[in-house]
Amino acid sequence: MRTPIRRLLATAGATLLLTTGVATAAQADEDDWTITRYAVVAEVAADGGAQVTIDLDFDFGPDDDAHGPYLSLVERQEIEGDPDRYRVTEVGDIAVTSSTGAPTDLLVEREDGGVVVRVGDEDVEIGGVQSYTVSYRLDSLATPAEGADATDSIVWNAVGLGWEVPMENVSVTIVAPGEATSLECVAGGVRSTTPCARSAATGDPGGGATVTQDRLEPGQGLTVAALYPTGTFPDAAVAYAPRRTFGNTFGVTPATGAVGGAALVGGVGALLLVRHRRRDDDAVTAVGAGTGVVSSDLPEGFATEPPADVPPGEFGTLIDERAQTHDVVAVLLDLAVRGVLHIEVVPEEDDEDPEPGPTTDEPEPVDPEDLDFELIRVQGPHDLRDYERALVDGIFGERRDTVRVSTRSTEIAKAIAAAQIGLDDAVTTHGWFAGSPRRVRNRWLLGGLGLIVAGLVAAVVLALTIGWGLVGLAVAALGVVTMGFSSVMPSRTARGSELTREAHAFERYLRDVTSDEPAWPQGRERLVPSVFEAYLPYAVALQLEERWTQAFAGALDRGELTQPDWYLTPASPLYLGLWSSGGFSSSIGQVTAGFAATTTVAASTGGGSGYTPSVGGGAGGGGGGGW
C-alpha cells in the first residue's frame, strides 16, 4: 500500500508552501500553554471542497492572562516548475463556538496568501483549559486524476508547520464519497519523513480515514496523503491563480532583442564603462603582506593564514560580495570554536536509538543524515560583533538556552536573514567596499526595473504618436541588461581589494592542500591539529568543510585530534563514529544543510518523482497559537 502513496507524495514534492506570518503578540508565559486535544474532521464533497471542523482543548495555564487562540490558514501556494500560477485552496464560512463559555469574537484578516483567524475578546482574559470548535469551508482540497495511471487523491497539511504551542492527542479524519485505497501520514519538523503513530481507513465509503499522533512540538506539522478510485471526486478541479513574476511579465522576446540591438550595444557599452570605472582599485600590496606569513618555500599566490582581523563570515562575504547562508553557518561555527555556544548531536524527534545488529558484536554506526542538532547557549560575557549578536539573539530569543534546529525553522530563518544584513553592513563599515554590496545590487535592480517600465510606457506612447515604438522596446530591453549587470556592480576600495587578494591566496591554499594532487605537497605539513578548528569556519565559508575534514582523516582516525568541547555527541557507542573523518564531515554538512533548509519552505502538490514523503508536502497548512 505504501508504494502508490510514495508516488503520490513524490508528486506532492513539486510546490512550495507559502508560510503565512502572524502579527499577534503572545503572552509572556506562552511556553506553559498546550493544546491538549486537537481533532480535525474534513468532510470532502464530490467537488473536491471540504467542510473542516477542528475541536481543540487549549490549556492556557493557571493565570488568567490569555484571550484565546489564533489560527493561520494557507490559501495560495507557489508551484515549483510553474512560475505562472499559484495553487489556491480558498477558505470561507469561518465560525467558532466554545463549550466552556470562552469568548469567541472573531477577527479574520487576509494577507500574504493566507487567512489569519483570531478568536477571543481583547478586553476579557481567560485561563485554564478552554474548548473551541472551529469550522470553515476549504475549497479545492482534492486533486482529480490526471493521466491513465493516476488516481484521485488528497494530500493535505492538516496541521501546518507554523504552530507555536505543543499539541497532544492529535487526530485527523478525512471523510470522502468513496473508500480510501491507500493512506499514509507523516509528522514532525519540516521535511520530516517520520510516520504518524497510527493510521487506518474504515473500509466503508463515507466511513473516513483517520490518523493520530500523540504529540507535536512547536514548529512540527502533520501531513496526510490518501488515494481514492478515479472518479471519487467527479466535480473536482484544482484551482489556480495567476502569478506575476519578472519572467512572465517582462520577458525578453526575439522581437525585443532584434529591435533593441542598436540601443543595447550602446547601453551595454555604457554599462561596461561604468563598471570599469567603479571596479576595484588596483592596490600594489603583495599577496600575503598582511597575513603574517613568512616562508621562503611558499608558492606565489598562496597564503597559509587568512587575512588578519577578517573573521570567517566576513571572509566569505568579502570574496563573493554577498552574505550567503554558508557564511552565516561559518559565523555559527566560529562562535562555537570561541565558546559562545555548543552544537550537540541528537536523534531526530520521536526516533529511538537504533539497535545493534543481532549477528554482530559491533553496533552499526548512526547515519548522520538521520540526526538532528541542538544549539546550546553558553552563559558568560562574550565579546560579540553586531551580526553575531543578531544571530545568537535571533536563534535563542530572550529566554531559551537550548534550541533544536528542526523545530525553530522560522526563527532561525529570520536570524540568518538578520545576520546576512549584518555581514553586509560590516564589510561596508570596515571600508572594504565603496558602498553596501546589497544596496548597490538593489539600486541597479530597481534602476533596471525602472527602465523596463519606462520603456514599455514609452513604446506605447511613441507608437501611438510618431510611430517610434521600437525605441521604447529597446529601452525596456536595456533595463533587462541593467538588471543582469546588478550582481557585478558592487566595488571594493583599495583596502578591500588588498584583503580580497589575501583572501584568495588563503582560499587557493585551502583548496590545494585538500585536493587529491596538491600543487604544493609541502603545504600538507602545515596541517597540524591546532589549525583544524581554527580554519574549519573558513572552510565552511568556502564550502570546503568536507574536503577540510578529509585532509585530517588520518589524525582523526588515529585519535590525534581531540573532540572539541563545543561538539557534543551522545554517550552511546552507536554514536562513536560521529567523531571520525567521515562522521564529522557528514554531521557538519548536515548542520549546514539544516540551516539552509530553514530558508526554503516545504514542498506541496504538483508533479515529479524520486522524492520521499515529508511533512509540508501537501495542500493547505499554516499554524497558530495563543494570544
C-alpha positions as CSV (number, residue, x, y, z in Angstrom):
1,M,0.0,0.0,0.0
2,R,2.9,2.3,0.6
3,T,4.2,2.4,-2.9
4,P,1.4,4.3,-4.6
5,I,1.3,6.7,-1.7
6,R,5.0,7.4,-2.1
7,R,4.5,8.0,-5.7
8,L,1.7,10.5,-4.8
9,L,3.9,12.2,-2.3
10,A,6.6,12.4,-4.9
11,T,4.1,14.4,-7.0
12,A,3.5,16.5,-3.9
13,G,7.1,17.5,-3.8
14,A,6.7,20.0,-6.6
15,T,5.1,23.0,-5.0
16,L,6.3,25.4,-2.3
17,L,4.2,26.1,0.8
18,L,3.6,29.8,1.3
19,T,4.1,30.5,5.0
20,T,1.7,33.0,6.5
21,G,3.1,35.4,9.1
22,V,1.0,36.2,12.2
23,A,1.5,39.6,13.8
24,T,-0.3,38.9,17.1
25,A,1.7,39.2,20.2
26,A,1.9,36.1,22.5
27,Q,1.8,36.4,26.3
28,A,4.9,36.3,28.4
29,D,4.1,32.8,29.7
30,E,3.2,31.2,26.4
31,D,5.8,28.4,27.0
32,D,3.3,27.0,29.5
33,W,0.5,26.8,27.0
34,T,-0.5,23.5,25.5
35,I,-3.2,22.2,23.2
36,T,-4.2,19.0,25.0
37,R,-6.6,17.8,22.2
38,Y,-6.7,18.7,18.5
39,A,-9.2,16.7,16.5
40,V,-9.8,17.6,12.8
41,V,-12.5,16.2,10.6
42,A,-12.6,17.1,6.9
43,E,-15.8,16.1,5.0
44,V,-14.8,16.2,1.4
45,A,-17.5,16.5,-1.2
46,A,-17.7,15.4,-4.8
47,D,-16.4,18.8,-6.0
48,G,-13.2,18.4,-4.0
49,G,-14.0,21.0,-1.4
50,A,-14.2,20.2,2.3
51,Q,-16.1,21.2,5.3
52,V,-13.4,21.2,8.1
53,T,-14.2,21.1,11.8
54,I,-11.5,21.4,14.4
55,D,-12.3,20.5,18.1
56,L,-9.4,21.7,20.3
57,D,-8.8,22.0,24.0
58,F,-6.4,24.8,24.8
59,D,-4.7,24.8,28.2
60,F,-3.8,28.5,28.9
61,G,-2.2,27.7,32.3
62,P,-3.3,28.8,35.8
63,D,-3.0,32.6,35.2
64,D,-5.9,34.4,33.7
65,D,-3.9,36.4,31.2
66,A,-4.8,34.9,27.8
67,H,-7.5,36.0,25.4
68,G,-7.9,32.9,23.1
69,P,-6.3,31.0,20.2
70,Y,-5.4,32.1,16.7
71,L,-5.0,30.1,13.5
72,S,-3.3,30.9,10.2
73,L,-4.5,29.0,7.1
74,V,-2.7,29.0,3.8
75,E,-4.8,29.9,0.7
76,R,-2.2,30.4,-2.0
77,Q,0.9,28.3,-2.8
78,E,3.7,28.5,-5.3
79,I,4.1,25.6,-7.6
80,E,7.7,24.5,-8.3
81,G,8.3,24.4,-12.1
82,D,5.3,26.5,-12.8
83,P,6.2,30.2,-12.4
84,D,3.0,31.4,-13.9
85,R,0.4,30.1,-11.4
86,Y,-0.4,29.6,-7.7
87,R,-2.4,26.7,-6.4
88,V,-5.4,28.1,-4.5
89,T,-7.3,26.5,-1.6
90,E,-9.7,29.2,-0.6
91,V,-11.0,29.4,3.0
92,G,-14.5,30.6,3.8
93,D,-17.5,30.4,6.1
94,I,-15.4,30.6,9.3
95,A,-17.3,30.0,12.6
96,V,-16.2,29.4,16.2
97,T,-18.0,28.2,19.3
98,S,-16.9,27.3,22.8
99,S,-18.4,24.7,25.0
100,T,-16.6,26.1,28.1
101,G,-18.1,29.6,27.5
102,A,-14.8,31.3,26.4
103,P,-15.2,34.4,24.3
104,T,-15.5,33.6,20.6
105,D,-15.3,37.0,19.0
106,L,-13.7,36.6,15.5
107,L,-11.2,38.8,13.8
108,V,-10.4,37.5,10.3
109,E,-7.7,39.0,8.1
110,R,-6.4,38.0,4.7
111,E,-2.8,38.8,3.9
112,D,0.2,37.3,2.1
113,G,-1.8,34.4,0.5
114,G,-3.4,33.3,3.7
115,V,-6.1,33.8,6.4
116,V,-5.4,34.7,10.0
117,V,-8.2,33.9,12.4
118,R,-8.1,35.4,15.9
119,V,-10.6,34.1,18.5
120,G,-11.4,35.9,21.7
121,D,-12.0,39.3,23.3
122,E,-9.1,41.6,23.9
123,D,-11.0,43.0,26.9
124,V,-11.6,39.6,28.5
125,E,-8.8,37.5,30.0
126,I,-9.1,33.7,30.5
127,G,-7.1,30.8,31.8
128,G,-7.2,27.1,32.3
129,V,-8.5,24.6,29.7
130,Q,-10.9,26.1,27.2
131,S,-12.6,24.1,24.5
132,Y,-13.3,25.5,21.0
133,T,-14.9,24.2,17.8
134,V,-13.6,26.0,14.7
135,S,-15.3,25.2,11.3
136,Y,-14.6,26.5,7.8
137,R,-15.0,25.7,4.2
138,L,-11.8,24.7,2.3
139,D,-12.2,24.7,-1.5
140,S,-10.2,22.5,-4.0
141,L,-8.6,20.2,-1.4
142,A,-8.9,17.0,-3.5
143,T,-6.9,16.6,-6.7
144,P,-8.6,14.7,-9.5
145,A,-6.8,12.0,-11.5
146,E,-4.6,13.3,-14.4
147,G,-3.3,10.6,-16.8
148,A,-4.0,6.9,-17.4
149,D,-2.2,5.6,-14.4
150,A,-3.2,8.4,-12.0
151,T,-5.8,8.3,-9.2
152,D,-7.9,10.8,-7.3
153,S,-6.0,12.0,-4.2
154,I,-5.9,14.2,-1.2
155,V,-2.6,15.4,0.1
156,W,-3.2,17.8,3.0
157,N,-1.1,19.6,5.5
158,A,-3.8,19.0,8.2
159,V,-1.5,20.5,10.9
160,G,0.7,23.2,9.5
161,L,4.3,23.9,10.5
162,G,3.6,27.3,12.0
163,W,2.1,26.2,15.3
164,E,3.8,27.9,18.3
165,V,2.5,25.7,21.1
166,P,2.8,22.0,21.6
167,M,-0.2,19.7,20.7
168,E,-1.3,16.4,22.3
169,N,-3.8,13.8,21.2
170,V,-3.8,14.9,17.6
171,S,-6.2,13.2,15.2
172,V,-7.2,13.9,11.6
173,T,-10.2,12.2,9.9
174,I,-11.0,12.5,6.2
175,V,-14.5,11.5,5.1
176,A,-14.9,11.2,1.4
177,P,-17.6,9.9,-1.0
178,G,-15.6,6.7,-1.6
179,E,-13.3,4.4,0.3
180,A,-9.6,5.3,0.5
181,T,-7.5,2.7,-1.2
182,S,-4.2,3.9,0.3
183,L,-3.4,6.0,3.3
184,E,-0.2,7.4,4.8
185,C,0.7,10.1,7.3
186,V,4.0,11.7,8.3
187,A,4.6,14.0,11.2
188,G,7.5,16.1,12.6
189,G,9.6,19.1,11.6
190,V,9.9,20.5,8.1
191,R,10.6,17.7,5.5
192,S,10.3,15.0,8.2
193,T,9.5,11.5,6.9
194,T,8.6,10.0,10.3
195,P,5.3,8.1,10.1
196,C,2.5,9.1,12.3
197,A,1.7,7.0,15.4
198,R,-1.4,5.3,13.8
199,S,-3.4,5.5,10.6
200,A,-6.3,3.4,9.4
201,A,-9.2,3.5,6.9
202,T,-12.6,2.1,7.8
203,G,-13.1,0.3,4.5
204,D,-16.6,1.8,4.1
205,P,-17.4,4.6,1.7
206,G,-18.1,7.7,3.8
207,G,-16.6,5.9,6.9
208,G,-13.5,8.0,6.9
209,A,-9.7,7.5,7.1
210,T,-8.2,8.5,10.4
211,V,-4.6,9.2,11.5
212,T,-3.4,10.0,15.0
213,Q,-0.3,11.4,16.6
214,D,0.4,11.5,20.4
215,R,2.3,14.8,20.4
216,L,3.6,17.5,18.1
217,E,6.1,20.1,19.3
218,P,6.1,23.7,18.2
219,G,7.2,24.0,14.6
220,Q,6.1,20.5,13.8
221,G,3.3,19.5,11.5
222,L,1.3,16.6,10.2
223,T,0.6,15.7,6.5
224,V,-2.0,13.1,5.4
225,A,-2.0,11.5,1.9
226,A,-4.9,9.4,0.7
227,L,-5.6,7.7,-2.7
228,Y,-9.1,7.2,-4.0
229,P,-10.5,5.4,-7.1
230,T,-10.7,7.6,-10.1
231,G,-14.0,9.4,-10.2
232,T,-14.4,9.6,-6.4
233,F,-14.4,13.4,-6.8
234,P,-16.1,13.8,-10.3
235,D,-16.6,17.6,-10.0
236,A,-13.2,18.4,-8.5
237,A,-10.8,20.7,-10.2
238,V,-7.6,22.2,-8.9
239,A,-7.9,26.0,-8.6
240,Y,-5.2,28.3,-9.8
241,A,-4.5,32.0,-9.7
242,P,-2.1,33.9,-12.0
243,R,1.4,34.5,-10.5
244,R,3.2,37.6,-11.7
245,T,6.9,37.3,-12.0
246,F,9.6,39.1,-13.9
247,G,9.9,36.2,-16.3
248,N,6.2,36.2,-17.4
249,T,5.7,40.0,-17.2
250,F,8.9,41.5,-18.8
251,G,10.5,38.5,-20.6
252,V,12.8,39.3,-23.4
253,T,11.5,38.0,-26.7
254,P,13.3,37.6,-30.0
255,A,11.5,40.7,-31.3
256,T,12.7,43.0,-28.5
257,G,16.2,41.6,-28.9
258,A,16.3,42.3,-32.6
259,V,14.6,45.7,-32.4
260,G,16.7,46.9,-29.5
261,G,20.0,45.7,-30.9
262,A,21.4,49.1,-31.7
263,A,20.3,50.6,-28.4
264,L,21.6,47.6,-26.5
265,V,25.0,47.9,-28.0
266,G,25.3,51.5,-26.9
267,G,23.7,50.7,-23.5
268,V,25.9,47.7,-22.7
269,G,28.9,49.7,-23.7
270,A,27.9,52.4,-21.3
271,L,27.4,49.8,-18.6
272,L,30.8,48.3,-19.2
273,L,32.4,51.7,-19.0
274,V,30.6,52.4,-15.7
275,R,31.6,49.0,-14.4
276,H,35.3,49.6,-15.4
277,R,35.4,52.9,-13.6
278,R,33.7,51.5,-10.5
279,R,35.8,48.4,-10.4
280,D,38.1,47.6,-7.6
281,D,41.1,49.9,-7.2
282,D,44.4,48.4,-8.0
283,A,46.5,48.0,-4.9
284,V,50.2,47.3,-5.0
285,T,50.5,45.4,-1.8
286,A,51.9,41.9,-2.4
287,V,49.9,38.8,-1.6
288,G,50.5,37.8,2.0
289,A,51.7,41.1,3.1
290,G,49.0,41.4,5.8
291,T,48.9,37.8,6.8
292,G,52.0,37.5,8.9
293,V,53.1,34.6,6.7
294,V,56.9,34.5,6.2
295,S,58.1,31.4,4.4
296,S,60.7,31.1,1.7
297,D,59.1,27.9,0.3
298,L,55.6,29.5,0.0
299,P,54.5,29.4,-3.7
300,E,53.4,32.7,-5.3
301,G,49.8,33.4,-4.8
302,F,49.4,31.2,-1.7
303,A,48.9,32.2,2.0
304,T,48.7,29.7,4.8
305,E,46.7,32.1,7.0
306,P,43.6,34.2,6.4
307,P,43.9,38.0,6.3
308,A,44.4,39.5,9.7
309,D,41.3,40.6,11.5
310,V,38.9,39.1,8.9
311,P,36.6,36.6,10.7
312,P,35.1,33.7,8.7
313,G,31.7,35.2,7.9
314,E,33.2,38.5,6.7
315,F,35.9,36.4,4.8
316,G,33.2,34.7,2.7
317,T,31.2,37.9,2.1
318,L,34.4,39.7,1.0
319,I,35.3,37.1,-1.6
320,D,31.9,36.8,-3.4
321,E,30.5,40.2,-2.5
322,R,27.4,38.7,-0.9
323,A,26.4,37.2,2.5
324,Q,25.0,33.8,1.9
325,T,23.7,31.0,4.2
326,H,27.0,29.2,4.4
327,D,28.7,32.4,5.5
328,V,26.3,32.5,8.4
329,V,27.0,28.9,9.2
330,A,30.7,29.8,9.3
331,V,29.8,32.5,11.8
332,L,27.9,29.9,13.9
333,L,30.9,27.5,13.9
334,D,33.3,30.4,14.7
335,L,31.1,31.2,17.7
336,A,31.2,27.6,18.8
337,V,35.0,27.5,18.5
338,R,35.2,30.7,20.6
339,G,33.0,29.1,23.3
340,V,29.8,31.2,22.8
341,L,27.7,28.1,22.0
342,H,27.8,24.3,21.7
343,I,26.5,22.1,19.0
344,E,25.0,18.8,20.2
345,V,24.1,15.9,18.0
346,V,20.7,14.4,18.9
347,P,18.4,11.8,17.4
348,E,15.6,13.0,15.2
349,E,12.4,13.9,17.1
350,D,10.5,10.8,18.1
351,D,13.3,8.5,16.9
352,E,14.7,5.8,19.1
353,D,18.3,4.8,19.3
354,P,19.0,2.2,16.6
355,E,19.6,-1.3,17.9
356,P,22.8,-3.2,17.2
357,G,22.5,-5.9,14.6
358,P,21.7,-9.4,16.1
359,T,24.7,-11.1,14.5
360,T,27.4,-8.5,15.0
361,D,29.4,-7.6,18.1
362,E,29.9,-4.1,16.9
363,P,26.9,-1.7,16.8
364,E,26.1,-0.2,13.4
365,P,27.1,3.5,13.3
366,V,24.4,6.1,13.2
367,D,23.8,7.7,9.8
368,P,24.5,11.4,10.2
369,E,21.6,12.1,7.8
370,D,19.2,10.7,10.4
371,L,20.3,13.2,13.1
372,D,19.1,16.5,14.4
373,F,21.1,19.2,16.2
374,E,20.6,21.3,19.3
375,L,22.3,24.6,19.8
376,I,23.2,25.4,23.4
377,R,24.0,28.9,24.5
378,V,27.0,29.2,26.9
379,Q,26.4,31.8,29.6
380,G,29.0,34.3,30.3
381,P,30.4,37.6,29.0
382,H,31.1,37.3,25.3
383,D,32.5,40.0,23.0
384,L,30.2,39.7,20.0
385,R,30.1,41.6,16.8
386,D,26.7,43.2,15.9
387,Y,25.8,40.5,13.4
388,E,26.9,37.7,15.8
389,R,24.7,39.1,18.5
390,A,21.8,39.4,16.0
391,L,22.3,35.7,15.1
392,V,22.5,34.5,18.7
393,D,19.6,36.6,19.9
394,G,17.5,35.6,16.9
395,I,18.1,31.8,17.4
396,F,17.7,31.7,21.2
397,G,15.4,34.6,21.9
398,E,15.3,36.1,25.3
399,R,14.6,33.1,27.4
400,R,15.8,30.0,25.6
401,D,19.3,28.5,26.2
402,T,18.8,25.3,24.1
403,V,17.2,25.2,20.6
404,R,16.6,22.2,18.3
405,V,17.3,23.3,14.8
406,S,14.4,21.4,13.1
407,T,11.7,22.9,15.4
408,R,12.7,26.6,15.3
409,S,12.9,26.9,11.5
410,T,11.0,30.2,11.3
411,E,13.1,31.9,14.0
412,I,16.4,30.6,12.6
413,A,15.4,31.7,9.1
414,K,14.8,35.2,10.4
415,A,18.1,35.1,12.4
416,I,20.0,34.1,9.3
417,A,18.5,37.0,7.3
418,A,19.4,39.4,10.1
419,A,23.0,38.1,10.2
420,Q,23.3,38.3,6.4
421,I,22.3,42.0,6.5
422,G,24.8,42.5,9.4
423,L,27.6,40.9,7.5
424,D,26.9,43.2,4.5
425,D,26.9,46.2,6.9
426,A,30.1,45.0,8.5
427,V,32.2,44.7,5.3
428,T,30.9,48.2,4.3
429,T,31.6,49.8,7.7
430,H,35.2,48.4,7.6
431,G,35.7,50.4,4.4
432,W,36.2,47.3,2.2
433,F,33.5,48.4,-0.2
434,A,32.7,51.8,-1.7
435,G,29.0,51.1,-0.8
436,S,26.9,48.3,0.7
437,P,27.1,45.4,-1.9
438,R,23.5,44.5,-1.1
439,R,22.2,48.1,-1.6
440,V,24.3,48.6,-4.7
441,R,22.8,45.5,-6.3
442,N,19.3,46.6,-5.3
443,R,19.8,50.1,-6.7
444,W,20.8,48.6,-10.1
445,L,17.9,46.1,-10.0
446,L,15.5,48.9,-9.3
447,G,17.1,51.1,-11.9
448,G,16.8,48.3,-14.5
449,L,13.2,47.7,-13.5
450,G,12.5,51.5,-13.9
451,L,14.0,51.3,-17.4
452,I,11.7,48.4,-18.2
453,V,8.6,50.2,-17.1
454,A,9.6,53.5,-18.7
455,G,10.5,51.7,-21.9
456,L,7.2,49.8,-22.1
457,V,5.2,53.0,-21.4
458,A,7.3,54.9,-24.0
459,A,6.8,52.1,-26.5
460,V,3.0,52.6,-26.3
461,V,3.1,56.4,-26.3
462,L,5.6,56.7,-29.2
463,A,3.9,54.0,-31.2
464,L,0.6,55.9,-31.0
465,T,2.1,59.3,-31.7
466,I,5.1,59.3,-34.1
467,G,5.5,55.6,-34.8
468,W,8.7,55.2,-32.8
469,G,7.5,52.4,-30.5
470,L,10.6,50.3,-31.2
471,V,12.7,52.9,-29.3
472,G,10.7,52.2,-26.2
473,L,11.2,48.5,-26.6
474,A,14.9,49.0,-26.8
475,V,14.9,51.0,-23.6
476,A,13.0,48.2,-21.9
477,A,15.5,45.6,-23.2
478,L,18.3,47.8,-21.8
479,G,16.6,47.6,-18.5
480,V,16.8,43.8,-18.6
481,V,20.5,44.1,-19.3
482,T,20.9,46.6,-16.5
483,M,19.3,44.2,-14.0
484,G,21.7,41.4,-15.2
485,F,24.7,43.7,-14.5
486,S,23.5,44.4,-10.9
487,S,25.4,41.4,-9.5
488,V,28.8,42.8,-10.6
489,M,28.2,46.4,-9.7
490,P,29.5,46.4,-6.1
491,S,33.0,47.8,-6.0
492,R,35.8,47.3,-3.5
493,T,38.0,50.0,-2.1
494,A,41.8,49.8,-2.4
495,R,41.9,48.2,1.1
496,G,39.1,45.8,0.2
497,S,41.0,44.8,-3.0
498,E,44.1,44.2,-1.0
499,L,42.3,42.0,1.5
500,T,40.5,40.2,-1.3
501,R,43.8,39.2,-2.8
502,E,45.0,37.9,0.5
503,A,41.7,36.1,1.0
504,H,42.0,34.4,-2.4
505,A,45.6,33.4,-1.6
506,F,44.3,31.7,1.5
507,E,41.5,30.1,-0.5
508,R,44.0,28.8,-3.0
509,Y,46.0,27.2,-0.2
510,L,42.9,25.6,1.4
511,R,41.7,24.2,-2.0
512,D,45.2,23.0,-2.9
513,V,46.0,21.4,0.4
514,T,42.7,19.5,0.5
515,S,42.9,18.3,-3.2
516,D,43.9,14.8,-4.2
517,E,47.0,16.0,-6.0
518,P,48.2,19.3,-4.5
519,A,50.4,21.5,-6.5
520,W,52.3,22.3,-3.3
521,P,52.6,18.9,-1.4
522,Q,54.7,20.5,1.3
523,G,51.7,22.5,2.3
524,R,50.2,19.4,4.0
525,E,53.0,19.6,6.6
526,R,51.2,22.6,8.0
527,L,48.0,20.6,8.7
528,V,48.7,20.3,12.4
529,P,45.9,19.7,14.9
530,S,45.9,23.3,16.1
531,V,44.7,24.7,12.8
532,F,41.9,22.2,12.3
533,E,39.3,24.1,14.5
534,A,40.7,27.5,13.7
535,Y,40.3,27.2,10.0
536,L,37.2,25.0,9.9
537,P,34.8,28.0,9.8
538,Y,36.8,29.4,6.9
539,A,36.5,26.1,5.1
540,V,32.7,26.3,5.7
541,A,32.6,29.8,4.3
542,L,34.3,28.4,1.1
543,Q,32.0,25.3,1.2
544,L,35.1,23.1,1.6
545,E,34.2,21.6,5.0
546,E,34.1,18.0,3.7
547,R,37.5,18.3,2.0
548,W,39.0,20.1,5.0
549,T,37.9,17.3,7.4
550,Q,39.1,14.6,5.0
551,A,42.5,16.3,4.9
552,F,42.7,15.5,8.6
553,A,41.3,12.0,8.2
554,G,44.4,10.2,9.4
555,A,44.8,12.4,12.5
556,L,41.1,12.0,13.3
557,D,41.0,8.2,12.9
558,R,44.3,7.8,14.9
559,G,42.8,9.9,17.8
560,E,45.4,12.6,17.5
561,L,42.6,15.2,17.3
562,T,40.6,15.5,20.5
563,Q,36.9,16.0,20.1
564,P,36.3,19.7,20.8
565,D,34.2,20.8,23.8
566,W,31.7,22.6,21.5
567,Y,30.9,19.5,19.5
568,L,28.8,17.2,21.7
569,T,27.7,13.6,20.9
570,P,25.6,11.1,22.8
571,A,27.5,8.7,25.1
572,S,26.0,5.7,23.4
573,P,28.5,3.6,21.5
574,L,26.2,3.8,18.5
575,Y,27.4,7.4,18.0
576,L,31.1,6.9,18.4
577,G,31.6,7.1,14.6
578,L,30.5,10.8,14.6
579,W,34.0,11.8,15.7
580,S,35.8,10.4,12.8
581,S,36.8,11.7,9.4
582,G,33.6,10.6,7.6
583,G,31.2,11.0,10.5
584,F,32.3,14.5,11.5
585,S,32.4,15.9,7.9
586,S,28.9,14.5,7.3
587,S,27.5,15.9,10.5
588,I,28.9,19.3,9.8
589,G,27.4,19.1,6.4
590,Q,24.1,18.3,8.0
591,V,24.4,21.4,10.2
592,T,24.9,23.5,7.0
593,A,22.0,21.7,5.3
594,G,19.8,22.1,8.3
595,F,20.3,25.8,8.3
596,A,19.9,26.1,4.6
597,A,16.6,24.2,4.9
598,T,15.1,26.9,7.1
599,T,15.5,29.4,4.4
600,T,13.3,27.4,1.9
601,V,9.8,26.2,2.6
602,A,8.4,22.7,2.4
603,A,7.1,21.1,-0.8
604,S,3.5,20.7,-1.7
605,T,1.4,19.2,-4.5
606,G,2.3,19.2,-8.2
607,G,4.3,16.7,-10.4
608,G,7.6,14.9,-10.3
609,S,9.3,11.8,-9.0
610,G,12.1,10.4,-6.9
611,Y,11.0,12.2,-3.6
612,T,10.1,10.6,-0.3
613,P,7.1,11.6,1.9
614,S,7.7,14.6,4.0
615,V,5.9,17.0,6.3
616,G,4.6,20.0,4.4
617,G,4.2,18.1,1.2
618,G,0.5,18.8,0.7
619,A,-2.1,21.5,0.0
620,G,-3.0,23.9,2.7
621,G,-1.2,24.2,6.0
622,G,-0.5,27.2,8.3
623,G,-0.1,27.4,12.0
624,G,-1.4,29.1,15.1
625,G,-1.0,29.7,18.8
626,G,-2.5,31.8,21.6
627,W,-2.7,35.5,22.4
